[in-house]
Amino acid sequence: MSQYSLPPYIEEMFKLELSDRDITVLKETLSELRKPVAIKLFTTNDRMSCFSCRETEKLLTLLQTVSPSIGDKPAINLDIIDIVKSSEIAKKYNVLKAPTIILLDGAITYLGMPAGEELKGFIETIIRISTDDHGLSENTLKELANLEGKADIEVIVTPPCPYCPYAALLANMFAYASSMIGKGNVRSYIVEAYEFPEIADKYAVTTVPTIAINSRVVFVGLPYEGQMLKAIKRLASLYV
């Protein structure tokens, strides 16, 4: 595989280029963190198989650095794991390719770098977890607490997409709430289409965000909370 298997303009989307002002805003935003948030980054040094791994590591390391201290440690607890050297850990989390980011011990997974617009949803997800603020309605919580079966939500995204962060955040909050008050049977996977093209191709994605639940495309575009809940209930019931 060529090191430059992607067009240069696509690789540019994943370059971490933040000004001093951007970093100051990040620090101010992350000052909202109240509880530690554990993040596992599965990466590799093989640039030919992972063109964004270096930039993803730089991004997450920066977020940890500018996050406030809770006790004597940063609020963001980053664990960087080489998928080759630590293959057993990767296997435990069913990680097959880098970069993969794990939150809430696997309830939320990012397949690819949260670059461009996606960074907004990623940071908001971290803040929501740290502040116990899922933002979902009482009815949704009740339904999730009693949900039988399982629902794996895949949100296919790209860095320039302005609606993708909101779709990702919604899926993440369903997974987060399920892990806290339910059976943990809802999981979210935010899939970067350029880095994981095999998944985008599986769903014949031409527009993002595209959302699949249990391998069935249910939305093209951004759904409302109630629409997402209805789809989760319908498809999870097939796994009872």
Secondary structure, DSSP 8 states (H G I E B T S, - for coil): --TT-S-HHHHHTT-----HHHHHHHHHHHTT--S-EEEEEEE-S-TTT-TTHHHHHHHHHHHHHHS-EETTEESEEEEEEETTTTHHHHHHTT--SSSEEEEGGGTEEEES---TTHHHHHHHHHHHHHTT-----HHHHHHHHT--S-EEEEEEE-TT-SSHHHHHHHHHHHHHHHHHHS-S-EEEEEEETTTSHHHHHHTT--SSSEEEETTEEEEES---HHHHHHHHHHHHGGG-
